[in-house]
Amino acid sequence: MTLPTEDTRVLYPSGAVDARASVLHSERLADGRSAVLLDATCVHPVDAGWPDQGPDQALLHHGAAFWPVEDCIVGATDGSELYIGADIPVAKGTPGWAFVVVHVVDAAGLSAGDTVTVEVDEGLRDATSAGHTACHLASLALNDALADRWKKEVRADALGHPDFDGLAIDESLIGQNASVDTYRLGKSLRKKGFSVDGFAESLAAIEATINATLLAWTMTDAAVRIDQGGDRLTDRRYWVCELPGATVRIPCGGTHVASLGTLGVVTVTLGLHDLDGTDVLTMNTSAAR
């Protein structure tokens, strides 16, 4: 069994939705499906470490045959065994390991050396990219709206505001033209200096402030791009947006639209509920395209 010694080259950060690639490795999984590794791919995989954006829908074509990609997951290999998703035993970038995109398909007759054409569902990619860009915008607007609730100095976000999103985030899920983010307003956050006094009563005003900010930003049709340190899976990538008066850079491995104008009207809805004695804030973001 020959496994890759280099990280997969990824083409999705540039917006690619089709590619030709060589099969490097194919093996049968315990559930009877096959894990196919390519030298390069335009299919966005889900990362077990932070699974905010799910996998693209795609097809692998080889000659007259084709296989739907039933799942696409980040994997890793030390040259002797392939580990997938949560089973990866080391951190990304660990020397001696190759981090790869694993295309899971129904039992396939693909072998190392075969050439395949990779085709991504462009409509789903576009809708998911819009959801991811809107999510970043909403997090920045949320940080701005909550800036006066901090009593201590904490790390700043890309716009210089206290990074509530980064410090309180519990889960982020990217959907089609939408996202859902949840934040824990627990003791650790309060110890960092965040005030929850009157928070529930202020929720409607905070929501209105965020939506006003989002409207102002989207009306500028600001450009969005992905800056890459390289084209390998573990190379650092940044979401960059030219907001009025500031260029924003946020580490991100996902996919995005090319400008804010394509999002239409972006709005958030805030909710607050109790979870085992801890207040949890939920922010639902939608892009009405």
C-alpha positions, -999 to 999 in steps of 0.1 A, spaced: 0 0 0 15 33 -11 3 64 6 10 101 -2 40 117 14 28 153 7 -3 172 16 -31 174 -10 -30 204 -33 -63 222 -29 -79 243 -56 -112 253 -39 -98 285 -22 -94 301 -56 -131 292 -64 -124 262 -87 -153 238 -92 -137 214 -117 -103 198 -121 -83 169 -135 -64 149 -110 -44 117 -106 -55 90 -81 -27 85 -56 -43 59 -34 -76 40 -30 -86 17 -1 -117 0 11 -132 13 43 -148 -8 70 -183 2 58 -176 -11 23 -171 23 7 -137 35 -7 -114 63 4 -99 79 -27 -69 103 -24 -60 126 -53 -29 147 -60 -51 177 -62 -88 185 -56 -114 212 -59 -137 195 -34 -139 213 0 -136 187 28 -149 189 64 -123 193 91 -129 173 123 -111 199 143 -135 228 134 -163 214 112 -181 247 105 -183 242 67 -194 209 54 -182 190 23 -190 200 -12 -212 177 -33 -192 164 -62 -186 137 -88 -155 118 -97 -154 108 -134 -131 82 -149 -138 73 -185 -175 65 -189 -179 58 -152 -186 83 -124 -190 82 -86 -208 107 -64 -186 119 -35 -207 108 -6 -184 125 19 -152 145 19 -131 146 50 -96 157 61 -73 127 67 -37 122 75 -11 95 69 24 86 83 31 66 52 19 33 67 -18 39 75 -45 63 66 -64 81 95 -96 99 88 -114 128 106 -115 124 144 -92 94 142 -62 116 132 -38 112 162 -16 142 155 -20 180 150 -20 195 115 15 202 102 32 175 123 65 166 106 65 132 89 28 133 82 9 141 51 -25 157 54 -49 147 27 -84 152 13 -103 119 15 -130 115 -11 -155 88 2 -173 70 -27 -193 38 -32 -169 9 -37 -149 21 -67 -127 5 -93 -102 33 -91 -65 26 -88 -33 46 -83 -23 62 -115 -59 66 -129 -68 101 -141 -102 115 -129 -122 146 -136 -136 162 -104 -168 182 -107 -183 201 -78 -220 212 -75 -215 248 -83 -249 260 -70 -244 244 -36 -208 258 -34 -220 293 -42 -248 292 -16 -224 278 10 -198 304 2 -224 331 7 -233 316 41 -196 316 51 -189 352 40 -221 364 58 -210 345 89 -177 364 91 -194 397 85 -219 390 112 -192 380 137 -174 413 131 -207 433 135 -215 414 167 -181 422 182 -187 459 173 -221 459 189 -208 444 221 -176 464 224 -189 486 253 -197 455 275 -160 447 282 -146 459 315 -111 445 308 -88 446 278 -89 414 257 -76 404 224 -90 424 194 -106 412 162 -95 422 127 -112 456 131 -97 463 165 -128 456 186 -128 431 215 -131 397 200 -163 384 216 -168 360 188 -134 344 192 -136 343 230 -172 330 235 -178 309 204 -191 273 212 -202 262 177 -205 276 142 -224 259 114 -223 272 78 -254 265 56 -267 276 23 -269 314 24 -270 311 62 -251 303 94 -258 296 130 -233 306 157 -237 298 194 -219 316 223 -216 307 259 -219 336 283 -204 316 313 -182 323 342 -150 321 322 -162 349 298 -173 371 327 -139 366 344 -123 379 312 -143 411 317 -176 407 297 -206 422 314 -240 403 311 -259 429 331 -291 437 313 -281 416 284 -315 400 278 -332 434 279 -307 448 254 -310 419 229 -333 437 205 -312 468 204 -280 448 199 -297 429 170 -308 462 154 -273 476 157 -257 446 140 -282 447 112 -276 484 105 -239 477 103 -244 447 80 -266 468 57 -239 496 55 -212 470 47 -230 451 21 -241 482 3 -204 490 -4 -201 458 -25 -166 454 -10 -143 429 -26 -136 396 -9 -106 373 -16 -86 344 -1 -49 350 5 -29 318 5 5 309 19 5 280 -6 -17 255 -23 -13 226 1 -41 216 25 -23 228 56 -10 260 42 -24 291 60 -53 309 43 -70 341 51 -104 356 43 -97 392 32 -124 418 28 -119 455 19 -144 470 43 -147 509 44 -116 523 60 -100 489 68 -87 457 52 -99 428 73 -79 395 74 -93 365 92 -77 330 92 -101 307 73 -100 275 53 -134 278 38 -149 291 6 -164 325 -1 -181 348 -26 -161 374 -44 -179 405 -32 -204 416 -5 -229 428 -31 -236 392 -41 -250 385 -6 -281 407 -10 -295 418 24 -277 401 53 -296 401 86 -292 384 120 -317 372 146 -304 368 181 -318 345 208 -309 338 244 -316 306 263 -304 288 294 -283 256 291 -276 239 324 -274 272 342 -253 290 315 -267 316 292 -262 308 255 -265 333 228 -276 321 193 -270 342 162 -288 331 131 -275 349 100 -291 349 66 -283 363 32 -314 371 12 -300 369 -23 
